Amino acid sequence: MKKGIIKLSGIISIIVSILFLFISVFMIGTVYNISFLSNILNSTFIGNIYNVVVFIFVSPIVYIFTIIGLDIYIANQIFSVLVPLITILTLIEGIREIVISKKSDEDFLSTKKTTYFFNFFRFFFIFIIVYLIVASFVFEDVSSIYNQVTEIVGIPFFSQIAVVLALILNLACLISVIKSYKSKDENLSSDEQQQNQNIQNSLYQEQGYINNQTQPIDPSVFVGVQDEKPSNPYNLVPGQNGIPINITEKGLEDLARLERLKISGSIDEKNYYALREKICRNNLSN
């Protein structure tokens, strides 16, 4: 379910990025006077969509640059380059979120760092959207721009509604991504702990079974066999095959039980080596 939320976030990112790619193409045409693109904007429907998006999300930011003394034409040139670059980055992240939502839990968690890097840009967008909301009430010029949008669309406070929805959408995507990784990390850790506990229980149960077994006493064991050494079917020799030279007898017994569990198929290779290392580490003589 959590990875499904990331997939939804990726779909939303792709839709939004396609819209802004469409807008950025016409921004370039407007700034650099490309007649072909300018003529398309003369169409009422396409021109209205372009004007609404630019008035809501671009013009208030350009306005800030004009306040600090930057020429409006230069500001528009800068944005005609920045908007498509940021949009392409958002498109890549959207595609990537869909791809990683299909990965296994371990592979999914390995993508955390790069996804958080992309989410930095989403956080930056949230900061910009908050500015747009504040600017619509603080700056008269921005309010005037937003009033033009109201006249085009015919819905009061349409611009403010649009930026608030954009804020909610970005916050939801950002939080869902963070919670997805946190949830999967906790679930994976819990599963590993439970699996290790089950293996430890199997070891203890087998140890108890062996210790509780009773065998009839064979008198022959007392006659002429004092010098014989017990057999070692698993070739567990201290100082060889990764076994510490100072391992205790209990450690060798635990290793033998672990070998039996492995042969019976009760544990997989990963947990076998993890428990083997743990037994060798915790059963050393001084």
Buried (B, 14 or more C-beta within 10 A) or exposed (E): EBBEBBBBBBBBBBEBBBEBBBBBBBBBBBBEEBEEBBEBBEEEEEBBBBBBBBBBBBBBBBBBBEEEEEEEEEBBBBBBEBBBEBBBBBBBBBBBBBEBBEEEBEEBBEBBEEBEEBBEEBEEBBEBBEBBBEBBEEBEEBBEBBBBBBEBBEEEEBBBEBBBEBBEBBBBBBEBBBEBBEBBBEEBEEEEEEBBEEBEEBBEEBBEEEEEEEEEEEEEEEEEEEEEEEEEEBEBEBEEEEBBEEBBEEBBBBBBBBBBBBEEEBBEEEBBBBBBEBBBEEBEEE
